[in-house]
């Protein structure tokens, strides 16, 4: 197979599991700047035939919450990605989104014009589950991967992370925000999302909808993607969901919309003040996010004059207004999505304040879908940096279009190697294996085209930098060879995996979190260039510190001591008191740590096991709710992080404390003291 021309660069991410979620419906909220929050408990019985599930897809730089009921985003109910780009940056771009399908249908009563909505205008924090007219068709969200080392490897996978679910609009379901009962169109939808972690492909996620008619014939069918795009920096808010009283104030009314008709991309950028782009304050949230229509099947979108295509496109926006009489009936929503025109407000780079737009991008008509027949509509959610023109988001959209046009067969780099990090005093050892060197590339004329490795490290996930690279001696690249890192006969086996290479990064700060990865890159060919695997295939968090035996004879220490306001590693406007922590270092491998007041009152007690401890209980070290796609950090085995929360669940007060460390192996006890100086502004 001959590779197609592609644009290049590099990066990857693993996935997070499906979780059961949601809340009872809340009453439709009036249109107001500060979106009210109306959560309430909602339970799904174990005896139900369907299960509502959500899945945070972190397959690349686009982190998005997917569901098995036609709703996208998380409505800002938590700080986990709703539509976060770049992933782990804190920049959110979507409150809610949803699939819309409209048609002329019939039921036992008569013919009618209906629209099934995955989401309509609603308030942040309300129930996603109750905001949709779709119902899960089953109880699972399935995951596949083309990566053989991935636990979800499947030879039938399309991408490095496929997420698949099915849902239907029958039985009828009255959704929150809709003012009329739902009349089913009798749709069965299979939703597949695809993502890759490398080159320009890391900047988009594909949404493929296969829409099957399981009822009477449907006529003049339109398919659209509704969205409330709204960009901002969630790390600037001390409370969540965002409000006018938190951080920089209201999240909304700061939207710059743009429609690129040549690539069918409807995009949004933060803009605090008019006019765009110069006075938008783009550094506050310096990324575009948008939805692109890639194509339809079996009837194809045809580029060029409208007369050459049976399909038309609607790109429009309106001022956010839950329950508006202009859109509270299916006939009104169908008229909007089927107008087959581009709203001038989204073609001129319109700035909306004091309005607050939501968007719809739709395509149609499919003249008729007979019982049992299906149509496909494919979109891409795309992100890109900057405000310059042409924006990189246009380039990334064009790459997504190439993927669609080529039936999602894309040139691929060799996979990242299996890797582990070993923490030491002021250093991290990187160990990795050599399977990428023997992994065939079916998209390249030279099926064994591996060239070398690159090592990345940084104090933040998004701030990783290239530390060093090595490539085989073949007259390409730098010809460094692999002698510096090859272990040869000294290859080591850990947990049944052999590691063949090792490199130590020194001069690091003990107690600070680091993110590291080792990637592979290939030789490249004339029309593609070299490709590199994504960093998140083996992305690992690690914390340097003395390993057991490295500081024999040294006593247990606490740092920083005194702890004043906050440590260097937990500074920032959104760090709540439970995100702060200090370190106990040079602990015995197994011991019991106790902390007392000067009066002898026991404040905190915990067993410590250096073989298993990975920051548990200290949210600032590792928060699984927000880092679902990365394992707990690798640690040295002699250091414990305390979040300064007492055994009664309260924050510790300013004062002098005494600690006791009892070595379980020897029974020896060591005493010490430390000072905590708290800030009046801590929450």
N, C-alpha and C positions, 0 to 999 in steps of 0.2 A: 504494500500500500504506500502510495506517495503522500508525504505530508503536505498539508496546505499551508499557505503563508499565514503567519500569526505574529502578533505583537508580543513582546516579552517582558519579563522581570521575575519576582518570586514571593511565597508564604502559605501555611496550612493550619487547620484546627480540628480537634476531635469533636465528639458530640456530647450531649447531655441527655439523660434518660427522660422518658415520658413521665409526667406527674399528673395525678388527678387534682383537679382544681375546681373551684368557683364559688359563686355566691348567688343568693336568691335575687330575683329581679328587683330593681328600684324604680320608683316612679320617674317618668321622663322629666328631665330637668329643664328649666328655662334657659334661654341663651344668656349667659353671663360670662364675664372674663375669667373669674376664678371658678374652675370646674369643681362642683361639689362632689364629695366622695360618699357613696352609699353602699358600703359592703355589708353583707349579712350572710350567715352560714347557709350552705346548700349541700345536701348529702345525696350521693348517688347510691342506691341500694345495690347490694351484691347480687340481688335477684334480677336486676334490670337486664334486658337483652342488649343494651348498648351502654357504652361507658364514654363519657366526655373526657377527653385527654388533651393535654397541651405538651409541646415539645420545643425546647429552645435549641434551634439549629445554629451551631457554631462551627460549621464546616469550613469557613474561611473568614474574611474580614467583615462579612455581613452577618451579624448576630440578630436573629429574628425569632419571635415566638410564633409557632405554628400550632394549629388545632386540627382536630378531626371533625370540625363542624363549620367550616367555611369562614372562620374569623381569624384575623391576623393581628399580631401585636398583643400587648397585655393590658391595654387601657390604663397603664401606669399604676397598676395595683402593687407593683414591687419594683425594685431597682434592677432586676434581671433584665436582659435585653428585650425591649419591645421591638424596635428596629435600631440597633446600635451599630454605628459605623464611624470609624473602624472599631472592631470588636475590642472591648475592654478599655476604650478611650473615654467613656462617659458621655459621648455625644449621641443623644437619641434623636430620632427623626420621624417617628410614627406613633400616634396615640392608639389608633385602631384602623383596621382595614377589613375588607370583606369582598367575597365574590358576589356579583349580581348576575342573575339570569332572567331575562324577560322574554315573553312570547305571547302569541295568541293561542290559547289552549281551550280545552273543553273538559267538562266533568259531567256528572249526572244531571246537573241543572241546565247548563247551556254553554255556549261559547263565552269566553271572557279574556280580557287582557290582564296578565299576571306578571309579577316580578317577585322572585325569591331573593332575599337579601341576606348576606352574611353579616352585614353591619350597616347601621345608619347613624345619623348624628346622635351622639349621646355624651354623657358626662364621664370624665375620667374617674377611675376607681369603681365603676359599676361592673356588673357581672358580664363577662364576655359570653358565657354560656347562654345567658338569657337574652343576649343581644342579636341572636341569629335565628333565622327561620329554617336553618338546616339542622338535621339530627344525625349523629354518627350512625353509619351503617356497619356496626360491629363494635368491637371493644378494644381495638389496638391501633397503634401507630407503628408501622414497621420501618426498619432501617436496613439499608444495604450499603456496601462499599466495594469499590474496585481494588482497594488496597489489601493485599494478601495478609499483611500483618495486623490488620484491623479485625477486631472481634466480630464485626458484622460483615466480613468478606462474603461476597456472593458473586459467582461468575456472571449472573444476570444483571448486575448493577450497571448503572449508566455513568455514575460519577463517583468521586471519592466519598460523598455523603448523599445518598438518596433517602428521602423521608416520604413515606407513602401512607395515605389514609383514604377512606371512602365515607361519603355522607349523602343523605337524601333529604328531599323536602317533603316527604310523605312518611309519617302522618303529619297533618297540619299542626303548626305550632305558632302560637301568638307570641311575637318577639317584643322585647322591651324597646320602646321607641316607635313602634308601629301602631297606628290608631285604627286599623281594621284587621279583621280576622284573615289569616293567611289561607289562600286557596292553592293547594299544591299543583305544580306543573308536572308532577310525577318524574322527577329527575333523580338519577343516581350518578354521583360525581366521584371520579377517582382523581385524587390530587397527588401529584408527584412533584417533589422539589429536588433539584440537582445543584451541587456546588463542588467546586474545585479549589485547591488551596494555593495555586501557583500562578505566576505571571499576572497578566491582566484579569485572568479568570477569577482571581481571589476577590474581586470587587463586585461580584454580582451573584445572585441566586436565581435559578430558573424556577418558574411556577408553571407547571403543565397541568391543565384541567381537561380530562376526558369526560364529556357530559353525555350521558346515555338517557334516552327517552324510554321509560318503563310504563308509559301510559298511552293514551290516544295521541294521534299526530299533533306535533307542535309546528306552528307556522310563524314566519318572520321573527326568528329567534335572535336575540342580542345577548352578548356576554360582556361583562365589564368588571373592572376592579375599582372598588370604592376605597378611598383613603382619606385619613385626616393626617396629612404630613405636617409636622411641626418640629423644627430643629431647635436644639438647645443643649446646654451642658448640665447634666443631672448631678455632676460632682460639685456644682456650685450651690446646691440646695442642701441645707442641713436636715430638712424634713422631706418626706415623699408621700404622696404625689406633690408636685410643685404647687406653690400658692403665691399670692401677691405679698404675703407676709414673710416669705422664706427666700433667702438668697437674693438673686437679682430681681425678684418680683414675678409677675405673671409670666407663664411660659408662652402664652399665645399672643395673637395680634402682631406677630413679627415675622411674617412670611412673604418671601419673594418667590413667585411662581414663574415658570418658563416652560413653554412647549416647543420642542424641536421636531417639526413636522417631518423632516427628511428621515429621521430615525424613530419616529413615533414615541418620543420620550417626554413624559410629563414630570418635571422635577421641581424641587423646592429647596430654598436656602434660607438660613436665618438672616433677617435684616431688621436691625433695631431702629434705624432712622432712614428716612427717604432722602434722596433717591438712590436706587441701586446703580452700580455696585459700590461706588466709592465711599458712601457714608453708611454702609450696612453694619459696620462693626464686625466684619467677617472673622476676625481673629477669635472672637468669643465662641463661635461654632463654625469652624472653617471648612465645612463639607457640604456638598450637594447630596441629596438622596432623591430617587425618583422611581417611577414605574414605566417600563417600556413594553410596548406590544410587539412581540417578535413574529407572530404568525398564526395562521389557522390551518386546520386540516379537517376533512379532505379538500374543501374549497380553499384555495390559496389566496393570500394577499398578493396583489401584483403591484410592483412599483410603477410609477408613471401616472399617466392620465387616469382619472377615475373611471372612464369608459372601458378601460381594460380590465377592471376588477369588478366582481360581483359584490364586494364588501365596501362599506364606508366606515369611517372612524368618528367617534365623538370624543372630544377632549374638552371638559368643562369644569367649572368650579362654582360654588355658591357660599354665601356666608353661613357659617355654622349656626344652626338653630334647631335644636331637638324639638320634634313635634310640629314643625312648621306646616301650616295649612297648604303650602306650595308643593310639599312632597310627602304628604301623609297618606296618599292613596297609590295603589299600583298603577293606575292609569297615568298619574302624574309622573311617577318615577320612570315608567316605560317611555313616556314622551321625551323625557330628558335624555335617557341613554340611547334612544333610537333617532335622535335628531340628525345624526350623520354629519355633523359640522364641528368646526374648531372654534371655541369661544374666544373672542378677541382678547378677553382678560388674561388668557394664558399664553398668548402669542407675543405680547408686547413687553414681557418682563414686568408685569403689573405688580406693584407693591400695594398690599391690602390695608394696612392699618388706617383707621381703627377697626376695619373688618377682620374676619377670622375665617379664611376659606377652607373648605374641604373639596376634594377632587373626585372626578370620575373619568376613567378612560375605558371606552367600550368599543366593540366591533360587531358588525352585522350588516344586513340580515342573513341568517341561514334560512333559506326560503322555506324548507320543511325538514323536520326530523321525524321520520316514521318510527312506529313502535319497534324497540330493539336496536335502533340505529344510534350512532354516536357521532359527535363532532369534537374536535380538539381546539383549544385556544391556549396559547403559550405567552406568558409575560416574563419579564425579568425585573427583579428589584435590584437597582444599581446604586452604588455610592461613588463619590469622587471628590477630591480635594479642590479647594481654591474657588475663586470667583472669576478667574481669567477666561477669556474667550479666544479659541475654543477650549472648553473645559475638558479635563481628563475624563469626566463622566461620559462625554460623547464617545471618546475612544473606547471606554469599557463597554458601552452599549453596543458599539459596532462589533466588538469581539463576541459579545453574547449573541448577536445576530448571526455571526459566522458559525457559532456552535449550533444554533438552531438549524441553519441552512444545511449544515453537514451532518444532520441527524445525531448531534451531540457526540460525534466522533472527533476528539480533539487530540492534538499532539501532546504527549505526556512526558514528564521527566522521570528519571529513575526515582524510586521511593526513597524516603529518608531511612536511615539505618535504625535498627533497634539500639537504644542508647540509655545509659543511666549515669547519674552524677553521684559522686561520693564527696561529702563535705569534710573539710579539714580546717585547721587553724589558718584563717586569712586566705584560703584557697579552695578551689573546686576541681576535682578530677573528673574529666569527661571520658567515658568508656563507650565504645560502640563497635558493632559487628559489621561484617562486610557483605551481607546478602545483596545490597544494591548492585554490586559489581557483576552479579550473575543473573539479574532480573531482566528478562527480555522486554524490549519495547516494540510492540506490534505496530506502532505508528511511524516507525523509522525504518529506512532502508537497511541500516545497520542495526540489527535487533539487539546487539550487546554494545550500547553506545555510552555506557557509564564513563565519566571522565575524572571526577574527583569529589572531595568533601569540603564543606564550609562550616565553620563553627561560629555561632552567634551568642552574645551575652548582653544583658542589660538589667537595670534596676527596676524597669517596668516592662510589661509584656510588649507594649507598643514601642519601647525605646531600645530594643535589642539592636546591637551593632555587630558588624562583621569583625571577629577577632583575628581569624586566620583562615587560609584555605590551602588545600593540598590537591595536586592533580598528578595523574600518572605521567611518566616520561614517554611522550609520544609525539613531540614536536608541536603540541598545541598548548595554548595558555602559558603558564609560567614554568611548566616542567619541574616542579619542586620535588616530585617523587614523594613516596610515603614513608621513607626510612625514619623520619623524625617521630612519627606516631605509631609505627608498626610494632606490635609486641612480639611477633614471631612465635618462637617456641614458648615464650612467656605469656601467651594468651591466657586469660583468666576465665573461669566459669563461675557465674553467680546465678543462683536460682535457675539452674539448668540451661542457662544461655551462655554461649562462649562469646567473649569480647576480644576483638583482634587489634583494636587501636586505643590509644590513650593520649590525652593531652591535658596538662595542668594549667589552669589560669590562676595566677597568684596576685598578691597585693590587693586583695578584696577586704571589705569591712565585715568583721564578725558581727553577727546579729542582724544584718540587713538582708532583705529578700533579693534574690537574683533570679532572672529567667534565662534559660539557656536552651539551645537546640543545635543539632547537627543536621545539615541538609546534604543532598547529593545533587550533582549537576552532570549534564551529558555533553557530548562533543558538539552537538548541533550540526545542522546542514545549511546549505547556501541560503535557502529561502525561509528558514525558521530561526536560526541562531541557537545558542545554547539555552536549555531549559533547566530550571532548578526546582527541586521539590519544596514544599511549604514547610516553614519552621514549626508549625504546630502539630505536625505528624508525631513528633517526639518532644514537644515543648515540655519542659520540666522546670519546676520552681525549686530552688535550693537555698539554704541559709548556711554560710560558712561559720564555723565555730570549732574549737578544739575537739578532736575526737578522743574517745577514751584512750588514755596512755600517752597522749601527746604532751600533756603538761603534768606529768607525774610529780608529786610533791607539792603542787600548787593547791591552794585552798579554794573552796567554793567562793565565787564572787557574784555580785549583783551589779548590773550596769543597765542604764546610767544610774549612778548613785552619787548625789541625790537625783531623784526623778523630779524634774522641774517642769510643770505645766504639761509638756508632752515631749516624747523622745524625737530624735531626728527622723526616725522611720515612720512616725505616725502623725506628722504635721499635716495640716490642711483644713479647709473650712467645713468639710463634711464629716470629719472624724469625730464620732460620738464617743462618749466616755468608754463604752464597751469595745471600741476598736483600739484603745490604747493598750500598751503592754510594756513590761520590762523583762529582762532576762536574768535567770539564774544559770551560771556557767560553771563548767568543770565539776559537774555532778557525778557521783558514782553511777555505774551502769544501771543499777537497780537500787532505789532508795525511797524513803518517805520524806516529803518536804512539808514542814509545818511553819506557819507564820503567826506570830503573837504580837499583841500590843505590849508596851512597856509594863502594863499592869498585869500581864500574864494571861490575858484573854485570848483564846484561840480564834484567829481571824480566818485562816485558810489551811486546808490539809489535802494532800494528794499523793498517791503513789506515783512513782516515776519509773518507767522502763525505757531505757535508751534504744532498745531494739524496735519498739513500736510507736514511740511518741513522735507525732508529726504536726504539732501545733493545735491539737484538739482542745477545744474550750476557749481558745483565744481568737476571736473573730478577726482581729487585725492581722493575725498571721495567716489564717486560712478560713475563708468563709465559703462553705460549699454551696450556699444559696446563690452566690454571685459568681462562683468559679466552677460551674458544673462541668466544664469541659477539660479541666486540668486536675490532676491528682494532688493530694495533700503534699506539702513541700518535703523535699529530701533534707534530712537534718543529720547532725554529726553523731548523735547518740549520747551527748553529755550536757545538753542545754535545754532548759524549760522556760517557756514564755508564760508569764502570769498577767492576766488582764486587769488586775487590781480590783477584782470583784470578790467580795467576801463569801464565805460559805452560806451566808444568809441571802445572797443575791443582791447585796448593796455595794455601791461604789465606796472604796476606801477613802477615808478623810486624810487631810494633811497630818503628818505625824512621823515619829520615829518607830520603826518596827524591828522585831527580832525574828530571825529565822533559825530553824533547826533542821539539819539534814542527817538522817539516820541511814547508814549504809546497810542494806539488807544482807550482804555477804559477810560482813565483818562485825556488824553491830556497833561500829564506831559512830559517834555522833559529833557533828561539827556545828558550831554556833556562829552567828554573825548578825549584823544589823544594817539597816538601810533607811533612808529618809525619802518620804514622798511629800512633794509640795504641789498641791492641786491649784488649778486655776478657777477663779470665780465664774468664768464664762463657760466652763464645761457643762454639757447637757446630761 
